[in-house]
């Protein structure tokens, strides 16, 4: 196609599984190509601070707002794409603790020999949750924080940690774990992941078309199948 563009995207891993299924559909329908760089939140912020340019940036909404205030993203271009809650997993075949209530989760964390979480939005929330539950000091010696970009589930699968917590959408694809379910509603934390145009975008219209596909009704079954909710 004469008007085909290459859209450069910098994205959080939280949306990856649904995105990888939807983007080929977009490429086939539009003729555009999408070049995606995957990075954890801390890395996205570093790349933006270093002056890297993209057409579209996808990350937690709080980060989008911060980067918009900093002039890195175009004001008014934010579109909420998906929502993601936090889930819990253990190694495949291991004994499954009760996680059906906040009290049960508390007991499971205190009983676990080791606990893993990430540096991303879920991990930031969990640190506050553990303090609120009054168990931060009791579990601090057995906590392992995953390296940015490394799924917590991989530590669970390898046996490095007994119980892992991360965005549901990042736990589900990991082989070798048993997903126990989401955190109970009274201690759940939902993160909204949004897309926004980069201030240095050269393919703004094509990027907007990609966002339109990611938020279309036809995308909903894929989004929900990957452990996410429509934004």
Secondary structure by P-SEA (a helix, b strand, c coil): cccbbbbbbbbcccccaaaaacaaaaaaaccbbbbbbbbcaaaaaaaaaaccccccccccaaaaaaaaaacccccccccccbbbbbbbbccccccccccccaaaaaaaaaaccbbbbcccaaaaaaaaaaaaaccccccccccccccccccaaaaaaacccccccccaaaaaaccccccccccccccbbbbbbbcccccccccaaaaaaaaaaaacccaaaaaaaaccccc
